[in-house]
Every structure is written in C-alpha cells, then in structure tokens.
Amino acid sequence: MSGLPFEIVNVFAETTFGGNPLAVFTAAQALSDATMQALARQMNLSETVFVFPSSEADARLRIFTPAHELPFAGHPTIGAAAVLYHQRQLGESFALETNAGVIPIRHQDGQFILQANPARERVAELTSEAAAAMLRLPVSAIAAAPSWLDTGSEQLLIRAASAEAVLAARPDPALFVRDACLYPGRSVAYLWHVSNNLATVRLFYEQDGVVLEDPGTGSACANLGGWCSLHQTYPVQWRVEQGAVLQRPNVLHLTVDEQRRIYVGGCVIPLARGEFVL
C-alpha cells in the first residue's frame, strides 16, 4: 500500500494552534485493526480517526487512542465531520456512524455540532473524600458525590466547588488508576464547575500507567450535558472551556434543550495534510 492520505485538524479551536489536534485517515478500507492501532500510536495524539463507508450514515468512523479503540469520542467525531464536510461537499446536516451508534451532525454558524446519545448514569463507589484525595484537593473543593455518565463513552464526573479548584487539581497517579478505573487499563475522570453559563473543566485519563490530561473532550462535554438532562438542569447553553493548564485553549458549546436533547459543538481549524507510505 502507498499514498494513505490523512489530515490534521485542531478541534474546538479558536486560534490556529489552539484546540485538540486530530489525525483523520479518510480512506481506511484496506487497513487492519493492528495497522490502525499502530498508526494511532505513531501519531501519538489523544485520538486518531479512520473513515470507512457506511450503509447507515454518510460515513463510518473508528476511533483509536494510542493504546486502544474507543466506541465514541466527541473531538474525533466533530473533527472528522469537518474534514468530510469539505472533502465530500456534504450538506448542512448529515450523520456519522460510530461504534456507539449513528451520530447526527449539523454545520451551523461556522461550528460543527453533534447530537449525543441519551445519557445513562450510575452511582460511583468513590466518595467525595476519596475523590478529593485522588485529585490532591481539600474535601471542600468537591461539590457533590461523583457518578459515572455515559452518552457513548463512559466517564467519571466530579463536580468541583469552584473554577479555582478545577484548575488546582493534580491527580495522584496511584489513587487515580485505582479510583477512577472503568476497567483495567481505562481510568478516566472529568472535573467540572459552572458559573454564569461558563463551565471550567478538565479531563484526566490513564495511559500505560501514566495520568495524562486531554485538552478538549467532546464526549465528556456530552456526558456533562447528560448529567444536566438527568438532574433537571435544562435548558442549558454553556460555553465550556478546557485546556488552560496545558496552554492549549479549547472552547466547546454545550446545549441541552427542553426535550433533554444534548448537543456539543465547536470550531475546527485545518492544519496539515499528507500521506503515509506503507
């Protein structure tokens, strides 16, 4: 195989070097699972997305981190939507198939907006005291007991008492891997606070035993919308800011309407394109 095309875009970006970078391989039909995983590790971004034909939608996406495949992730879905919209001249509304189902997309006012799946919530065994210890914060910095939310990619949501607490968190690696564990090799937690329709958030995850931070996380933003939909906190129109600690600002827009439908959107800036020779 030769000439495998890809594009790199910055998702949830308001400046050229802001947002969360994403690699999009637009013609992945001939790739094996092992090759896709190897390419994702080679790119070494939070996610890499591979595009396939779909009988259910305008395209099918498979999303890989450097370590494993995900059923759904927001920034790859929105980034791939932008690439395909321009490359294939799609309409203002279209759909992308993921391993978590078909995701409706619309292009509006320069943003690409996905409609997330309805949320499911389950109680976390983690107490507020344990969450504070895991994040190296005082107990007073945790506003409510954590819970697991799932609109396509399940994550532990922890509500902080202030934006300052969100920005001050420094996870303890051993406690994080144990207490934010979804399953072995997958520990993930989303810390959030909202005031005056501005949400300050951070997403931590474990990779190869190391706790890392994601600069912009659409699936977690959708899960935050899911929390709102289940806790009678809607309608919602929030600006969600992430990535400040990494000096990689991301801006997401979260909407939960009167029917409890969840929408996550943002801008996508193209950065590079090329091809792999395999």
C-alpha positions as CSV (number, residue, x, y, z in Angstrom):
1,M,0.0,0.0,0.0
2,S,1.2,3.5,-0.7
3,G,-0.2,7.0,-0.5
4,L,-2.5,6.6,2.5
5,P,-4.0,10.2,2.9
6,F,-4.5,11.9,6.2
7,E,-5.4,15.4,7.5
8,I,-4.6,17.0,10.8
9,V,-7.1,19.5,12.2
10,N,-7.5,21.3,15.5
11,V,-10.9,20.7,17.0
12,F,-12.6,23.1,19.4
13,A,-10.1,25.7,18.3
14,E,-10.5,29.5,18.2
15,T,-6.9,30.1,17.1
16,T,-4.6,28.2,14.7
17,F,-2.6,26.5,17.5
18,G,-5.5,26.1,19.9
19,G,-7.9,23.2,20.2
20,N,-7.3,19.5,20.4
21,P,-5.3,18.1,17.4
22,L,-6.7,15.1,15.5
23,A,-5.5,13.0,12.7
24,V,-8.1,11.8,10.2
25,F,-7.4,9.0,7.7
26,T,-10.0,9.4,5.1
27,A,-9.6,6.2,3.1
28,A,-9.1,3.4,5.7
29,Q,-10.9,0.5,4.0
30,A,-7.7,-1.6,3.4
31,L,-6.4,-1.1,7.0
32,S,-6.3,-3.9,9.5
33,D,-7.1,-3.3,13.2
34,A,-3.4,-3.8,14.0
35,T,-2.4,-1.2,11.4
36,M,-4.9,1.3,12.6
37,Q,-3.7,0.9,16.2
38,A,-0.1,1.2,15.0
39,L,-0.9,4.4,13.1
40,A,-2.7,5.9,16.2
41,R,0.4,5.1,18.3
42,Q,2.6,6.7,15.6
43,M,0.5,9.9,15.5
44,N,0.6,9.9,19.4
45,L,-2.4,12.2,19.6
46,S,-5.3,11.8,22.1
47,E,-7.2,10.1,19.3
48,T,-6.9,9.3,15.6
49,V,-9.9,8.5,13.5
50,F,-10.3,6.2,10.4
51,V,-13.1,6.7,7.9
52,F,-14.9,3.8,6.2
53,P,-18.0,3.6,4.0
54,S,-21.3,3.1,5.9
55,S,-24.7,1.7,4.9
56,E,-26.3,3.5,7.9
57,A,-24.8,7.0,7.5
58,D,-22.7,9.2,5.4
59,A,-19.5,7.6,6.7
60,R,-18.4,5.2,9.4
61,L,-15.7,6.2,12.0
62,R,-13.4,4.1,14.0
63,I,-11.6,6.0,16.8
64,F,-8.3,4.9,18.3
65,T,-6.2,6.3,21.1
66,P,-2.5,5.3,21.1
67,A,-3.5,2.4,23.4
68,H,-6.9,1.1,22.3
69,E,-10.1,1.7,20.3
70,L,-13.0,3.8,21.7
71,P,-16.7,3.3,20.9
72,F,-17.2,7.0,20.7
73,A,-15.3,10.3,21.3
74,G,-16.5,13.8,20.6
75,H,-13.5,15.6,19.2
76,P,-12.7,12.9,16.6
77,T,-16.4,12.9,15.5
78,I,-16.5,16.6,15.1
79,G,-13.1,16.8,13.5
80,A,-13.9,14.1,11.0
81,A,-17.2,15.8,10.3
82,A,-15.4,18.9,9.3
83,V,-12.9,17.1,7.1
84,L,-15.7,15.1,5.3
85,Y,-18.0,18.1,5.0
86,H,-15.3,20.0,3.0
87,Q,-13.9,17.0,1.2
88,R,-17.2,15.4,0.1
89,Q,-19.3,18.6,-0.1
90,L,-21.8,17.2,2.3
91,G,-25.0,19.1,3.2
92,E,-25.5,21.2,6.3
93,S,-27.0,18.2,8.1
94,F,-25.5,14.7,7.8
95,A,-24.8,11.6,10.0
96,L,-21.7,9.6,11.0
97,E,-21.7,6.1,12.2
98,T,-19.6,5.2,15.3
99,N,-19.3,2.0,17.4
100,A,-21.8,3.7,19.8
101,G,-24.4,4.3,17.1
102,V,-25.2,6.9,14.4
103,I,-24.5,10.5,15.4
104,P,-26.4,13.3,13.7
105,I,-24.2,16.3,12.7
106,R,-25.1,19.8,11.6
107,H,-22.9,22.7,10.3
108,Q,-24.2,26.0,11.7
109,D,-22.5,29.4,12.1
110,G,-19.1,28.0,11.5
111,Q,-19.4,25.3,14.0
112,F,-19.8,21.5,13.7
113,I,-22.4,20.3,16.2
114,L,-23.1,16.7,17.1
115,Q,-26.3,15.4,18.8
116,A,-25.2,13.0,21.6
117,N,-27.0,9.8,22.6
118,P,-29.3,10.0,25.7
119,A,-27.4,9.6,28.9
120,R,-27.2,6.8,31.4
121,E,-25.9,7.4,34.9
122,R,-24.8,5.0,37.6
123,V,-23.6,5.6,41.1
124,A,-19.9,5.7,41.7
125,E,-18.4,3.9,44.7
126,L,-16.0,6.8,45.1
127,T,-16.9,9.2,47.9
128,S,-16.3,12.9,47.8
129,E,-13.5,12.4,50.4
130,A,-11.8,9.8,48.2
131,A,-12.2,12.0,45.1
132,A,-10.6,14.9,46.8
133,A,-7.6,12.7,47.9
134,M,-7.3,11.4,44.3
135,L,-7.2,14.9,42.9
136,R,-5.0,16.3,45.8
137,L,-7.7,18.8,46.7
138,P,-9.3,19.6,50.0
139,V,-12.7,17.9,50.6
140,S,-14.4,21.3,50.5
141,A,-13.3,21.6,46.8
142,I,-15.7,18.7,45.8
143,A,-19.3,19.9,45.5
144,A,-21.1,16.6,45.1
145,A,-20.6,12.8,45.1
146,P,-19.1,11.6,41.8
147,S,-21.1,9.5,39.4
148,W,-20.5,7.7,36.1
149,L,-22.1,9.1,33.0
150,D,-22.4,7.5,29.5
151,T,-23.6,9.1,26.3
152,G,-21.3,6.9,24.2
153,S,-18.1,6.9,26.3
154,E,-18.5,6.3,30.0
155,Q,-16.5,8.6,32.3
156,L,-16.4,9.6,36.0
157,L,-17.8,13.1,36.5
158,I,-16.8,15.0,39.6
159,R,-18.4,18.4,40.3
160,A,-16.0,20.9,41.8
161,A,-16.9,23.8,44.2
162,S,-15.1,26.4,42.1
163,A,-13.2,27.0,38.9
164,E,-10.1,27.5,41.0
165,A,-10.5,24.0,42.4
166,V,-10.7,22.6,38.8
167,L,-7.5,24.4,37.8
168,A,-5.7,23.4,41.1
169,A,-6.3,19.6,40.7
170,R,-3.1,17.4,40.5
171,P,-4.1,13.8,40.4
172,D,-2.2,11.2,42.5
173,P,-1.3,8.6,39.9
174,A,-1.7,5.5,42.1
175,L,-5.1,6.7,43.5
176,F,-6.3,7.8,40.1
177,V,-5.6,4.5,38.4
178,R,-7.4,2.7,41.3
179,D,-10.3,5.0,42.0
180,A,-11.2,6.3,38.5
181,C,-11.0,2.9,37.0
182,L,-13.7,2.0,34.5
183,Y,-11.9,-1.3,33.6
184,P,-8.3,-2.4,33.7
185,G,-6.2,0.0,31.6
186,R,-9.0,2.6,31.4
187,S,-9.2,5.2,34.2
188,V,-10.8,8.5,33.4
189,A,-12.3,11.4,35.3
190,Y,-13.9,14.7,34.3
191,L,-13.7,17.6,36.8
192,W,-16.1,20.5,36.2
193,H,-17.6,23.6,37.6
194,V,-20.1,26.0,36.1
195,S,-20.9,29.6,36.9
196,N,-22.9,32.1,34.9
197,N,-23.2,29.7,32.0
198,L,-19.4,29.3,31.8
199,A,-18.1,25.8,32.6
200,T,-14.4,25.3,33.5
201,V,-13.4,21.6,33.0
202,R,-10.5,19.2,32.9
203,L,-10.3,15.6,31.7
204,F,-7.7,13.2,33.2
205,Y,-7.0,9.7,31.9
206,E,-4.5,6.9,32.3
207,Q,-2.3,5.6,29.6
208,D,0.3,3.0,30.2
209,G,0.2,3.7,33.9
210,V,0.7,7.5,33.5
211,V,-2.0,10.1,34.2
212,L,-2.4,12.4,31.3
213,E,-4.7,15.4,30.6
214,D,-6.8,15.9,27.4
215,P,-7.0,19.4,26.1
216,G,-10.6,19.2,24.7
217,T,-13.0,16.3,25.2
218,G,-16.3,16.3,23.4
219,S,-17.6,13.0,24.8
220,A,-17.1,14.3,28.4
221,C,-18.9,17.5,27.4
222,A,-21.8,15.4,26.1
223,N,-21.7,13.5,29.4
224,L,-21.9,16.8,31.3
225,G,-25.0,17.5,29.2
226,G,-26.2,14.1,30.2
227,W,-25.8,15.0,33.8
228,C,-27.8,18.2,33.2
229,S,-30.6,16.2,31.4
230,L,-30.9,13.7,34.3
231,H,-30.7,16.3,37.1
232,Q,-33.4,18.7,35.9
233,T,-30.8,21.2,34.9
234,Y,-32.1,22.2,31.5
235,P,-32.4,24.0,29.2
236,V,-28.7,24.7,29.1
237,Q,-26.5,26.8,26.8
238,W,-23.0,26.8,28.2
239,R,-19.6,27.8,27.0
240,V,-17.2,25.1,28.1
241,E,-13.5,26.0,28.5
242,Q,-10.8,23.3,28.7
243,G,-7.1,23.1,28.2
244,A,-6.0,26.2,30.1
245,V,-3.5,24.3,32.3
246,L,-1.9,22.8,29.1
247,Q,-1.7,26.2,27.4
248,R,-3.9,24.7,24.7
249,P,-7.2,26.5,25.0
250,N,-10.3,24.7,23.8
251,V,-13.8,26.1,23.6
252,L,-16.8,23.8,23.4
253,H,-20.5,24.8,23.2
254,L,-23.0,22.6,25.2
255,T,-26.7,22.8,24.6
256,V,-29.4,20.8,26.4
257,D,-32.9,21.7,25.1
258,E,-36.3,21.4,26.6
259,Q,-36.6,17.9,25.2
260,R,-33.4,17.0,27.0
261,R,-31.5,16.5,23.7
262,I,-27.8,17.0,24.1
263,Y,-25.7,19.0,21.6
264,V,-21.9,19.6,21.6
265,G,-20.3,21.9,19.1
266,G,-17.1,23.8,18.2
267,C,-14.9,25.2,15.5
268,V,-12.4,23.1,13.5
269,I,-9.3,24.6,12.0
270,P,-7.4,22.6,9.3
271,L,-3.7,22.5,10.0
272,A,-1.9,20.0,7.7
273,R,-2.4,17.2,5.2
274,G,-0.2,14.5,3.8
275,E,0.1,10.7,3.2
276,F,1.7,7.7,4.8
277,V,3.7,5.3,2.6
278,L,3.0,1.8,4.0
